[in-house]
Amino acid sequence: MLKTEQFSLARQLDIVFRELEGELTGLTSGTVFVQIRNNVIGKFGIRQNPISGRNGHLSGEDLGLTTVQQASFRKMALESLNFKRHWTHGEISYEFALRKDIVIVDATLESNYNMANLMIRYPRKETTHTYQEHS
């Protein structure tokens, strides 16, 4: 049985986009996010916007990204991994919007560190300070 951590981050991201295909088909804008821990994608999803309100009624988008536009989006998301440097925990957000039948993507890479983990690597050094009075 294969485990998620046996897949490269790029392969995991490809799986995420395949899982989100149905949802992206109904959206023309939003943010796809992936949360990463130890270079393994855990939580992922879409923050959807906009849902417009007029005359007391909310309405969403009717048409979303085509198969070709989703492939372009996925390709840009995979290319963004080339900018990830030296971190294993964090989040990547892909803000997307459809403009004149072209999908526009802005990627934000966020690294996260945990001070408790660093304290193991950098243990506190016991130092003795001797203060002398000067006359």
C-alpha positions in Angstrom: 0.0 0.0 0.0 1.4 3.4 -1.0 1.5 6.2 1.5 1.2 9.9 0.7 4.7 10.6 1.9 6.0 8.2 -0.8 4.8 10.7 -3.5 6.8 13.8 -4.5 5.2 17.1 -3.6 4.5 17.7 -7.3 2.7 14.4 -7.6 0.6 15.2 -4.5 -0.3 18.6 -6.0 -1.3 17.0 -9.2 -3.6 14.7 -7.2 -5.1 17.7 -5.4 -6.0 19.4 -8.7 -7.5 16.2 -10.1 -9.7 16.0 -6.9 -10.8 19.6 -7.3 -11.7 19.3 -11.0 -15.5 19.2 -10.4 -15.4 22.2 -8.1 -13.2 24.2 -10.4 -15.6 23.6 -13.3 -18.1 25.8 -11.5 -15.8 28.6 -10.5 -14.2 31.6 -12.4 -12.3 32.9 -9.4 -11.2 31.9 -5.9 -8.2 30.5 -4.1 -6.9 27.0 -4.1 -4.8 26.2 -0.9 -2.7 23.3 0.2 -1.3 22.9 3.7 2.0 21.1 3.9 3.6 19.3 6.8 6.9 17.4 6.4 6.5 17.9 2.6 3.2 16.0 2.7 -0.1 17.8 1.7 -2.7 17.4 4.4 -5.6 19.7 4.2 -6.5 21.3 0.8 -9.4 23.1 -0.7 -10.9 26.1 -2.4 -11.8 29.5 -0.9 -14.5 30.6 -3.2 -15.3 34.1 -4.2 -17.3 36.0 -5.1 -20.8 35.1 -4.2 -22.8 38.2 -5.2 -25.9 39.5 -3.6 -28.5 41.6 -5.3 -32.1 42.4 -4.4 -32.1 40.0 -1.5 -30.8 37.0 -3.4 -27.3 35.4 -3.5 -26.0 34.0 -6.7 -22.8 32.2 -7.6 -21.1 31.7 -10.9 -22.7 29.7 -13.7 -19.7 28.6 -15.7 -16.2 27.9 -14.5 -12.9 26.8 -15.7 -12.7 24.6 -18.8 -10.6 21.5 -19.0 -7.9 23.4 -20.9 -7.9 26.3 -18.4 -7.7 23.8 -15.5 -4.7 22.1 -17.2 -3.0 25.6 -17.5 -3.8 26.3 -13.9 -2.3 23.0 -12.7 0.8 23.5 -14.8 1.4 27.0 -13.2 0.8 25.5 -9.8 3.4 22.8 -10.4 5.9 25.3 -11.7 5.5 27.4 -8.5 7.1 24.5 -6.6 10.4 25.6 -8.2 10.2 28.7 -5.9 9.8 26.6 -2.7 13.2 26.6 -0.8 14.4 24.8 2.2 11.1 24.5 4.1 8.9 21.5 4.8 5.9 23.0 6.7 3.6 25.7 5.4 0.9 26.6 2.9 0.7 27.5 -0.7 -2.2 29.5 -2.0 -3.1 29.9 -5.6 -5.4 32.9 -6.2 -7.0 32.5 -9.6 -9.4 34.4 -11.8 -10.7 34.0 -15.4 -10.0 37.1 -17.5 -10.9 37.1 -21.2 -10.9 33.3 -21.3 -7.4 33.1 -19.8 -6.8 31.9 -16.2 -4.6 34.2 -14.2 -2.8 32.8 -11.2 -1.0 34.4 -8.3 0.9 32.0 -6.0 1.8 32.7 -2.4 4.2 30.4 -0.6 4.2 30.5 3.2 6.7 28.7 5.3 5.9 27.8 8.9 8.3 26.9 11.7 7.7 25.7 15.2 9.9 27.2 18.0 9.4 24.1 20.2 11.1 22.0 17.5 13.9 24.4 17.2 14.5 24.3 21.0 15.4 20.6 20.6 18.0 21.5 17.9 19.3 24.5 19.8 19.3 23.5 23.5 19.7 26.2 26.1 23.3 26.6 27.1 23.8 26.8 30.8 25.9 29.9 31.5 27.0 31.3 34.7 27.3 35.0 34.9 29.5 36.6 37.5 28.9 40.2 38.1 31.6 42.1 39.9 31.2 45.5 41.4 33.7 48.0 40.3 34.8 50.7 42.8 
